[in-house]
Amino acid sequence: MSRVLVSAAALLIAVAVVHAQTKPTAQKPATKPAARSPAAKPAPPPKPIRSAAETTCPSPLGIGVSTQLRYCDVIVSRNPADGIIVRIPPHKGMATVSFDLHNRHTFSAEQVRAGRGFASYTATMGVLTMDGTLLARGVVRSEFRSARDLVERIAGGAGPGGVKAVAPSGTEPIVVDIPEDVTEVSLLGEKLSVIRYERTEAFSAAGRPIAVVSHVMVEYMPLPPKTPAKKR
């Protein structure tokens, strides 16, 4: 009898051990994969730069009383070195040079009061590379009848209010494409036609101022930065 009880007890123990071994173990919660750092965004493409151009003006007219802009006479010549030199920083692709072209009027209050102040101007100028290649021409046409037709007066003269008699009249915006390999251009006068009440005149002699330029701007895409050489 005791042997039967011992055998039964041993059987129960064996069953319990087997049951414990086959009981599924609790699974550990799966670990989340490490968060990936976001991919670096590509650098934004460079934007064109627009700024006041660096210029050399061989014949400055003066500073505008209202706008404080600098006005420069356009001189007739065939030599680019004689013109208004506009510098374009090193650039990628085409750049642009823009400016306002004005006619050049000598104001006389007495002529206006006498009804003899009318003048119709047509001035033609060129934008050239320093080797004489013509890139574009600019033409400005305007009429003068009274002081309202002046763009503004120029400071530094002996007239009333300390202004000069010569003043810009009429405005024609000029925009010129500049090739990638060009870093300087010259603004040169070509000819001027003037119609007055009593006569018509034409001017094209070298050295004569025939128009006025202001607000010279340059827009260009800067060259990409140089990649530093890798050290060996």
Backbone as CSV, one residue per row, in Angstrom:
resi,resn,N_x,N_y,N_z,CA_x,CA_y,CA_z,C_x,C_y,C_z
1,MET,0.841,-1.205,0.000,0.000,0.000,0.000,0.868,1.244,0.000
2,SER,1.855,1.211,0.835,2.739,2.373,0.899,3.476,2.570,-0.408
3,ARG,3.825,1.433,-1.074,4.515,1.565,-2.359,3.606,2.231,-3.376
4,VAL,2.304,1.902,-3.318,1.354,2.509,-4.263,1.275,3.995,-4.028
5,LEU,1.226,4.400,-2.755,1.141,5.824,-2.440,2.394,6.564,-2.898
6,VAL,3.550,5.919,-2.687,4.800,6.554,-3.114,4.834,6.720,-4.611
7,SER,4.389,5.680,-5.324,4.380,5.753,-6.786,3.448,6.841,-7.277
8,ALA,2.268,6.927,-6.640,1.307,7.968,-7.038,1.883,9.353,-6.795
9,ALA,2.525,9.496,-5.645,3.114,10.816,-5.332,4.189,11.172,-6.332
10,ALA,5.012,10.172,-6.660,6.073,10.442,-7.637,5.500,10.814,-8.979
11,LEU,4.384,10.146,-9.371,3.734,10.452,-10.656,3.216,11.868,-10.676
12,LEU,2.614,12.313,-9.547,2.067,13.684,-9.486,3.183,14.720,-9.596
13,ILE,4.309,14.382,-8.930,5.436,15.321,-8.993,5.973,15.442,-10.422
14,ALA,6.068,14.260,-11.100,6.568,14.283,-12.476,5.661,15.075,-13.385
15,VAL,4.319,14.890,-13.212,3.355,15.643,-14.039,3.504,17.125,-13.789
16,ALA,3.682,17.501,-12.502,3.799,18.925,-12.174,5.034,19.536,-12.811
17,VAL,6.139,18.730,-12.792,7.377,19.252,-13.394,7.221,19.461,-14.890
18,VAL,6.605,18.440,-15.553,6.390,18.548,-17.001,5.513,19.732,-17.329
19,HIS,4.429,19.925,-16.498,3.506,21.040,-16.735,4.226,22.382,-16.585
20,ALA,5.109,22.457,-15.593,5.843,23.702,-15.378,6.790,23.988,-16.522
21,GLN,7.377,22.908,-17.065,8.330,23.112,-18.163,7.645,23.514,-19.464
22,THR,6.403,22.990,-19.653,5.696,23.287,-20.906,4.847,24.538,-20.832
23,LYS,4.715,25.137,-19.655,3.898,26.352,-19.527,4.583,27.500,-20.246
24,PRO,3.844,28.148,-21.117,4.488,29.246,-21.875,4.947,30.357,-20.960
25,THR,6.120,30.809,-21.217,6.652,31.925,-20.417,6.127,33.243,-20.963
26,ALA,5.946,34.177,-20.091,5.448,35.505,-20.500,6.487,36.190,-21.383
27,GLN,6.042,36.657,-22.557,6.961,37.306,-23.492,7.218,38.745,-23.065
28,LYS,8.468,39.092,-23.158,8.819,40.488,-22.881,8.333,41.387,-24.011
29,PRO,7.859,42.547,-23.659,7.411,43.469,-24.728,8.559,43.792,-25.677
30,ALA,8.209,43.745,-26.966,9.237,44.007,-27.984,9.771,45.419,-27.835
31,THR,11.055,45.552,-27.927,11.667,46.887,-27.830,11.496,47.627,-29.154
32,LYS,11.181,48.914,-29.057,11.008,49.717,-30.257,12.364,49.975,-30.902
33,PRO,12.383,49.948,-32.247,13.654,50.263,-32.910,14.072,51.698,-32.625
34,ALA,15.340,51.909,-32.561,15.856,53.255,-32.281,15.388,54.221,-33.359
35,ALA,14.924,55.379,-32.906,14.421,56.381,-33.851,15.561,56.886,-34.733
36,ARG,15.301,56.939,-36.029,16.301,57.424,-36.960,16.293,58.942,-36.997
37,SER,17.451,59.504,-37.037,17.527,60.956,-37.161,17.053,61.343,-38.558
38,PRO,16.290,62.435,-38.645,15.779,62.833,-39.964,16.917,63.121,-40.933
39,ALA,16.676,62.791,-42.190,17.694,63.022,-43.218,17.957,64.516,-43.370
40,ALA,19.202,64.851,-43.533,19.564,66.264,-43.684,18.931,66.834,-44.944
41,LYS,18.304,68.020,-44.787,17.674,68.661,-45.934,18.756,69.214,-46.862
42,PRO,18.545,69.087,-48.160,19.530,69.666,-49.084,19.593,71.176,-48.931
43,ALA,20.754,71.708,-49.107,20.931,73.156,-48.984,20.076,73.863,-50.030
44,PRO,19.401,74.963,-49.643,18.579,75.678,-50.624,19.448,76.236,-51.742
45,PRO,18.918,76.286,-52.956,19.715,76.821,-54.069,20.056,78.283,-53.816
46,PRO,21.229,78.729,-54.242,21.606,80.127,-54.016,20.664,81.079,-54.752
47,LYS,20.418,82.217,-54.137,19.545,83.217,-54.733,20.388,84.286,-55.418
48,PRO,19.871,84.853,-56.500,20.636,85.923,-57.151,20.768,87.125,-56.227
49,ILE,21.864,87.828,-56.380,22.144,89.025,-55.589,21.839,90.252,-56.441
50,ARG,21.088,91.185,-55.874,20.798,92.453,-56.555,21.286,93.577,-55.658
51,SER,22.133,94.433,-56.207,22.703,95.506,-55.399,23.089,96.674,-56.292
52,ALA,23.360,97.802,-55.648,23.853,98.960,-56.387,25.207,98.607,-57.006
53,ALA,25.373,98.966,-58.253,26.594,98.604,-58.964,27.736,99.540,-58.574
54,GLU,28.931,98.969,-58.598,30.135,99.787,-58.436,30.444,100.423,-59.791
55,THR,30.495,101.745,-59.828,30.674,102.450,-61.102,31.797,103.480,-60.999
56,THR,32.336,103.808,-62.152,33.261,104.936,-62.275,32.632,105.930,-63.227
57,CYS,32.369,107.134,-62.730,31.690,108.166,-63.520,32.685,109.259,-63.882
58,PRO,33.080,109.341,-65.163,34.066,110.362,-65.546,33.492,111.781,-65.576
59,SER,32.144,111.909,-65.644,31.543,113.242,-65.716,30.285,113.281,-64.840
60,PRO,30.453,113.409,-63.519,29.281,113.420,-62.639,28.463,114.698,-62.820
61,LEU,27.136,114.526,-62.898,26.247,115.689,-62.938,25.966,116.182,-61.530
62,GLY,25.751,115.264,-60.594,25.504,115.668,-59.211,24.499,114.763,-58.530
63,ILE,24.069,115.188,-57.341,23.163,114.425,-56.491,21.764,115.030,-56.566
64,GLY,20.758,114.173,-56.739,19.377,114.648,-56.807,18.907,115.199,-55.480
65,VAL,18.218,116.341,-55.520,17.745,116.985,-54.297,16.696,116.128,-53.596
66,SER,15.807,115.510,-54.353,14.700,114.745,-53.750,15.086,113.322,-53.389
67,THR,15.801,112.640,-54.287,16.066,111.215,-54.112,17.447,110.912,-53.557
68,GLN,18.359,111.880,-53.605,19.760,111.669,-53.218,20.465,110.669,-54.136
69,LEU,19.877,110.393,-55.286,20.535,109.537,-56.255,21.676,110.288,-56.927
70,ARG,22.674,109.527,-57.363,23.787,110.123,-58.086,23.480,110.074,-59.579
71,TYR,23.620,111.195,-60.247,23.397,111.294,-61.691,24.737,111.495,-62.393
72,CYS,24.880,110.792,-63.514,26.144,110.836,-64.247,25.872,111.117,-65.717
73,ASP,26.634,112.039,-66.286,26.487,112.358,-67.705,26.987,111.201,-68.571
74,VAL,26.275,110.971,-69.675,26.694,109.997,-70.684,27.393,110.773,-71.794
75,ILE,28.672,110.453,-72.008,29.512,111.200,-72.938,29.604,110.449,-74.271
76,VAL,29.582,111.202,-75.374,29.763,110.601,-76.695,31.222,110.183,-76.864
77,SER,31.428,108.925,-77.233,32.772,108.431,-77.505,32.664,107.053,-78.145
78,ARG,33.746,106.645,-78.807,33.844,105.281,-79.335,34.829,104.434,-78.532
79,ASN,35.431,105.041,-77.533,36.406,104.344,-76.703,35.738,103.935,-75.385
80,PRO,35.587,102.636,-75.125,34.916,102.215,-73.893,35.543,102.789,-72.629
81,ALA,36.826,103.068,-72.650,37.487,103.607,-71.458,36.969,104.995,-71.098
82,ASP,36.322,105.700,-72.041,35.807,107.047,-71.788,34.423,107.033,-71.140
83,GLY,33.777,105.901,-71.117,32.393,105.844,-70.671,32.239,105.659,-69.170
84,ILE,30.988,105.504,-68.764,30.671,105.153,-67.378,30.968,103.665,-67.217
85,ILE,31.919,103.322,-66.382,32.324,101.929,-66.221,31.494,101.294,-65.108
86,VAL,30.827,100.193,-65.447,30.015,99.455,-64.479,30.680,98.100,-64.252
87,ARG,30.966,97.778,-62.997,31.636,96.516,-62.666,30.620,95.476,-62.207
88,ILE,30.781,94.256,-62.729,29.911,93.131,-62.377,30.748,92.107,-61.624
89,PRO,30.386,91.740,-60.402,31.167,90.741,-59.665,31.214,89.422,-60.435
90,PRO,32.229,88.578,-60.183,32.266,87.252,-60.820,30.946,86.532,-60.605
91,HIS,30.406,85.951,-61.689,29.053,85.420,-61.612,28.928,84.143,-62.431
92,LYS,27.887,83.394,-62.098,27.578,82.168,-62.826,26.398,82.440,-63.757
93,GLY,26.558,82.119,-65.031,25.492,82.377,-65.994,25.397,83.856,-66.310
94,MET,24.267,84.231,-66.897,24.044,85.626,-67.267,23.823,86.487,-66.022
95,ALA,24.349,87.709,-66.080,24.022,88.735,-65.097,23.218,89.815,-65.821
96,THR,22.676,90.760,-65.067,21.971,91.880,-65.685,22.445,93.188,-65.061
97,VAL,22.566,94.195,-65.906,22.813,95.559,-65.452,21.584,96.378,-65.827
98,SER,21.063,97.127,-64.870,19.891,97.965,-65.131,20.186,99.388,-64.668
99,PHE,19.564,100.349,-65.355,19.731,101.749,-64.973,18.600,102.555,-65.597
100,ASP,18.431,103.775,-65.094,17.466,104.715,-65.666,18.218,105.689,-66.564
101,LEU,17.727,105.805,-67.784,18.321,106.712,-68.767,17.425,107.938,-68.906
102,HIS,18.023,109.122,-68.793,17.261,110.374,-68.842,17.822,111.275,-69.934
103,ASN,16.958,112.143,-70.433,17.451,113.226,-71.267,18.020,114.321,-70.378
104,ARG,18.799,115.197,-70.992,19.560,116.213,-70.259,19.053,117.582,-70.682
105,HIS,18.345,118.257,-69.784,17.709,119.533,-70.128,18.318,120.668,-69.318
106,THR,18.577,121.792,-70.002,19.017,123.009,-69.313,17.804,123.888,-69.070
107,PHE,17.431,124.007,-67.819,16.176,124.682,-67.457,16.364,126.195,-67.405
108,SER,15.379,126.883,-67.986,15.353,128.346,-67.926,13.933,128.786,-67.593
109,ALA,13.746,129.336,-66.407,12.418,129.799,-66.007,11.938,130.930,-66.914
110,GLU,12.866,131.768,-67.392,12.483,132.878,-68.269,11.910,132.356,-69.589
111,GLN,12.546,131.324,-70.176,12.041,130.762,-71.426,10.667,130.115,-71.223
112,VAL,10.472,129.468,-70.096,9.173,128.849,-69.828,8.098,129.921,-69.724
113,ARG,8.387,131.013,-69.000,7.398,132.087,-68.864,7.109,132.748,-70.209
114,ALA,8.105,132.769,-71.090,7.924,133.389,-72.406,7.283,132.432,-73.409
115,GLY,7.015,131.187,-72.994,6.405,130.225,-73.901,7.384,129.646,-74.901
116,ARG,8.677,129.713,-74.590,9.695,129.217,-75.517,10.522,128.094,-74.899
117,GLY,9.985,127.442,-73.893,10.747,126.422,-73.181,10.627,125.029,-73.761
118,PHE,9.790,124.854,-74.792,9.562,123.497,-75.314,10.827,122.914,-75.931
119,ALA,11.035,121.613,-75.662,12.124,120.868,-76.312,11.740,119.397,-76.331
120,SER,12.011,118.750,-77.460,11.789,117.307,-77.603,13.132,116.643,-77.828
121,TYR,13.474,115.678,-76.959,14.793,115.050,-76.987,14.691,113.578,-77.375
122,THR,15.667,113.125,-78.143,15.869,111.691,-78.395,17.365,111.418,-78.277
123,ALA,17.752,110.701,-77.219,19.158,110.387,-76.985,19.368,108.890,-77.143
124,THR,20.461,108.533,-77.787,20.813,107.122,-78.024,22.187,106.847,-77.440
125,MET,22.298,105.732,-76.702,23.575,105.350,-76.118,23.759,103.847,-76.247
126,GLY,24.985,103.380,-75.986,25.277,101.956,-76.097,25.901,101.418,-74.819
127,VAL,25.699,100.108,-74.616,26.360,99.376,-73.533,27.352,98.432,-74.191
128,LEU,28.635,98.631,-73.909,29.693,97.891,-74.593,30.593,97.174,-73.592
129,THR,31.176,96.071,-74.041,32.245,95.452,-73.272,33.504,96.298,-73.442
130,MET,34.515,96.018,-72.643,35.719,96.843,-72.686,36.536,96.615,-73.950
131,ASP,36.222,95.562,-74.723,36.905,95.381,-76.010,36.098,95.972,-77.169
132,GLY,35.010,96.698,-76.837,34.237,97.398,-77.858,33.062,96.631,-78.418
133,THR,32.734,95.457,-77.893,31.582,94.694,-78.378,30.290,95.326,-77.868
134,LEU,29.381,95.644,-78.778,28.109,96.253,-78.395,27.162,95.181,-77.861
135,LEU,26.713,95.330,-76.620,25.764,94.395,-76.013,24.318,94.843,-76.206
136,ALA,24.071,96.149,-76.142,22.699,96.658,-76.276,22.750,98.162,-76.481
137,ARG,21.636,98.693,-76.994,21.468,100.136,-77.108,20.298,100.574,-76.232
138,GLY,20.387,101.799,-75.763,19.292,102.400,-75.010,18.876,103.704,-75.661
139,VAL,17.580,103.956,-75.701,17.041,105.189,-76.292,16.037,105.789,-75.319
140,VAL,16.121,107.075,-75.086,15.149,107.776,-74.255,14.594,108.953,-75.061
141,ARG,13.270,109.023,-75.098,12.580,110.124,-75.773,11.694,110.821,-74.750
142,SER,11.734,112.123,-74.734,10.880,112.873,-73.800,10.714,114.298,-74.303
143,GLU,9.686,114.956,-73.793,9.424,116.355,-74.129,9.416,117.193,-72.858
144,PHE,9.927,118.402,-73.007,9.920,119.345,-71.887,9.051,120.548,-72.249
145,ARG,8.162,120.922,-71.315,7.347,122.125,-71.474,7.394,123.019,-70.248
146,SER,7.488,122.380,-69.070,7.539,123.160,-67.835,8.352,122.385,-66.806
147,ALA,8.560,123.010,-65.641,9.368,122.392,-64.595,8.786,121.057,-64.126
148,ARG,7.495,120.821,-64.354,6.889,119.542,-63.969,7.461,118.373,-64.775
149,ASP,8.070,118.676,-65.925,8.633,117.615,-66.764,10.048,117.209,-66.354
150,LEU,10.606,117.875,-65.356,11.918,117.485,-64.850,11.750,116.318,-63.870
151,VAL,12.694,115.386,-63.895,12.669,114.278,-62.928,12.888,114.832,-61.534
152,GLU,13.917,115.633,-61.370,14.201,116.355,-60.136,15.331,117.338,-60.420
153,ARG,15.617,118.189,-59.453,16.719,119.142,-59.601,17.985,118.557,-58.977
154,ILE,19.119,119.069,-59.443,20.416,118.582,-59.003,21.068,119.617,-58.094
155,ALA,21.532,119.160,-56.938,22.150,120.066,-55.962,23.528,120.505,-56.431
156,GLY,23.956,121.652,-55.866,25.328,122.099,-56.112,25.459,123.189,-57.143
157,GLY,24.376,123.848,-57.517,24.449,124.892,-58.531,24.309,126.277,-57.935
158,ALA,24.360,127.282,-58.822,24.263,128.678,-58.401,22.855,129.225,-58.568
159,GLY,21.926,128.395,-59.001,20.566,128.856,-59.205,19.804,129.002,-57.905
160,PRO,18.556,129.476,-57.974,17.728,129.612,-56.773,17.605,128.273,-56.048
161,GLY,17.816,128.285,-54.744,17.756,127.049,-53.976,19.015,126.220,-54.077
162,GLY,20.053,126.767,-54.701,21.323,126.041,-54.802,21.282,124.857,-55.741
163,VAL,20.441,124.936,-56.796,20.351,123.820,-57.739,20.998,124.212,-59.064
164,LYS,21.390,123.175,-59.842,21.989,123.402,-61.146,20.916,123.660,-62.193
165,ALA,21.305,124.351,-63.264,20.366,124.590,-64.361,20.092,123.302,-65.127
166,VAL,21.113,122.449,-65.275,20.947,121.178,-65.989,20.254,120.185,-65.068
167,ALA,19.254,119.482,-65.617,18.485,118.522,-64.819,18.011,117.378,-65.716
168,PRO,17.800,116.207,-65.138,17.279,115.083,-65.928,15.805,115.290,-66.267
169,SER,15.448,114.905,-67.496,14.069,115.007,-67.962,13.709,113.724,-68.698
170,GLY,12.579,113.132,-68.335,12.193,111.860,-68.938,12.986,110.713,-68.338
171,THR,12.380,109.531,-68.291,13.040,108.350,-67.725,12.715,107.136,-68.574
172,GLU,13.748,106.397,-68.960,13.580,105.138,-69.691,14.379,104.062,-68.959
173,PRO,13.699,103.060,-68.359,14.440,101.976,-67.701,15.126,101.093,-68.745
174,ILE,16.388,100.813,-68.533,17.186,99.981,-69.439,17.683,98.757,-68.661
175,VAL,17.522,97.565,-69.253,18.017,96.328,-68.654,18.828,95.599,-69.714
176,VAL,20.048,95.202,-69.360,20.968,94.579,-70.322,21.499,93.277,-69.738
177,ASP,21.451,92.194,-70.538,22.047,90.921,-70.135,23.556,90.976,-70.326
178,ILE,24.274,90.464,-69.321,25.736,90.492,-69.348,26.254,89.053,-69.368
179,PRO,27.060,88.661,-70.362,27.579,87.294,-70.422,28.420,86.937,-69.190
180,GLU,28.579,85.639,-69.003,29.250,85.131,-67.809,30.704,85.579,-67.708
181,ASP,31.369,85.728,-68.846,32.797,86.046,-68.811,33.080,87.548,-68.798
182,VAL,32.041,88.383,-68.695,32.215,89.836,-68.710,32.082,90.375,-67.289
183,THR,33.063,91.128,-66.840,33.039,91.697,-65.493,33.023,93.225,-65.493
184,GLU,33.068,93.855,-66.659,32.966,95.310,-66.771,32.273,95.667,-68.076
185,VAL,31.432,96.705,-68.017,30.842,97.244,-69.237,30.957,98.764,-69.190
186,SER,30.821,99.377,-70.356,30.935,100.825,-70.476,29.653,101.387,-71.082
187,LEU,29.161,102.473,-70.496,27.984,103.176,-71.019,28.477,104.392,-71.792
188,LEU,28.232,104.386,-73.110,28.755,105.428,-73.995,27.626,106.086,-74.784
189,GLY,27.728,107.388,-74.960,26.765,108.100,-75.771,27.035,107.933,-77.259
190,GLU,25.954,107.976,-78.050,26.097,107.890,-79.509,25.641,109.178,-80.187
191,LYS,24.372,109.579,-79.968,23.881,110.783,-80.638,22.669,111.343,-79.893
192,LEU,22.388,112.594,-80.167,21.260,113.296,-79.558,20.582,114.147,-80.613
193,SER,19.249,114.061,-80.651,18.441,114.908,-81.532,17.526,115.773,-80.661
194,VAL,17.507,117.099,-80.937,16.702,118.036,-80.151,15.838,118.859,-81.108
195,ILE,14.550,118.868,-80.843,13.604,119.687,-81.614,13.116,120.806,-80.704
196,ARG,13.322,122.053,-81.120,12.828,123.214,-80.391,11.855,123.976,-81.288
197,TYR,11.252,125.020,-80.707,10.305,125.798,-81.503,10.960,126.373,-82.755
198,GLU,12.170,126.866,-82.577,12.791,127.609,-83.672,13.779,126.804,-84.506
199,ARG,14.187,125.603,-84.026,15.212,124.870,-84.781,15.252,123.402,-84.339
200,THR,15.930,122.612,-85.154,16.223,121.212,-84.834,17.733,121.039,-84.836
201,GLU,18.253,120.334,-83.823,19.691,120.165,-83.690,20.028,118.687,-83.528
202,ALA,21.230,118.330,-83.962,21.742,116.967,-83.795,23.171,117.056,-83.275
203,PHE,23.486,116.197,-82.307,24.800,116.220,-81.676,25.369,114.806,-81.648
204,SER,26.615,114.683,-82.082,27.301,113.388,-82.010,28.805,113.558,-81.879
205,ALA,29.240,114.756,-81.534,30.681,115.028,-81.415,31.232,114.359,-80.173
206,ALA,32.420,113.796,-80.294,33.050,113.123,-79.161,33.258,114.100,-78.009
207,GLY,32.992,113.633,-76.798,33.192,114.432,-75.606,31.970,115.197,-75.150
208,ARG,30.889,115.187,-75.941,29.700,115.945,-75.564,28.787,115.096,-74.690
209,PRO,28.276,115.653,-73.587,27.278,114.936,-72.798,25.918,115.007,-73.486
210,ILE,25.274,113.869,-73.704,24.001,113.867,-74.434,22.852,113.273,-73.624
211,ALA,23.131,112.665,-72.475,22.081,112.047,-71.667,22.605,111.914,-70.246
212,VAL,21.749,111.363,-69.381,22.090,111.217,-67.966,21.650,109.829,-67.520
213,VAL,22.452,109.219,-66.640,22.158,107.896,-66.101,22.039,107.992,-64.581
214,SER,21.110,107.214,-64.023,20.981,107.124,-62.560,20.553,105.709,-62.180
215,HIS,20.625,105.417,-60.878,20.103,104.172,-60.310,20.669,102.942,-61.019
216,VAL,21.975,102.860,-61.094,22.638,101.732,-61.759,22.673,100.545,-60.794
217,MET,22.108,99.418,-61.219,22.015,98.218,-60.391,22.599,97.026,-61.148
218,VAL,23.034,96.026,-60.389,23.533,94.790,-60.991,22.875,93.617,-60.275
219,GLU,22.488,92.605,-61.046,21.912,91.379,-60.482,22.672,90.203,-61.073
220,TYR,23.107,89.293,-60.195,23.943,88.180,-60.650,23.810,86.998,-59.705
221,MET,24.155,85.825,-60.228,24.214,84.611,-59.415,25.666,84.413,-58.988
222,PRO,25.941,84.442,-57.681,27.340,84.319,-57.250,27.911,82.953,-57.594
223,LEU,29.212,82.910,-57.755,29.878,81.645,-58.014,29.779,80.744,-56.775
224,PRO,29.642,79.425,-56.954,29.593,78.533,-55.785,30.908,78.571,-55.034
225,PRO,30.878,78.374,-53.703,32.136,78.382,-52.948,33.044,77.248,-53.375
226,LYS,34.332,77.500,-53.343,35.291,76.471,-53.714,35.354,75.381,-52.647
227,THR,35.387,74.123,-53.078,35.503,73.010,-52.149,36.954,72.899,-51.697
228,PRO,37.200,72.912,-50.367,38.583,72.834,-49.905,39.207,71.506,-50.305
229,ALA,40.487,71.527,-50.676,41.190,70.326,-51.088,41.368,69.384,-49.895
230,LYS,41.138,68.092,-50.115,41.269,67.102,-49.051,42.746,66.879,-48.736
231,LYS,43.037,66.811,-47.436,44.409,66.533,-47.003,44.713,65.048,-47.168
232,ARG,45.874,64.775,-47.695,46.280,63.379,-47.862,46.839,62.832,-46.560
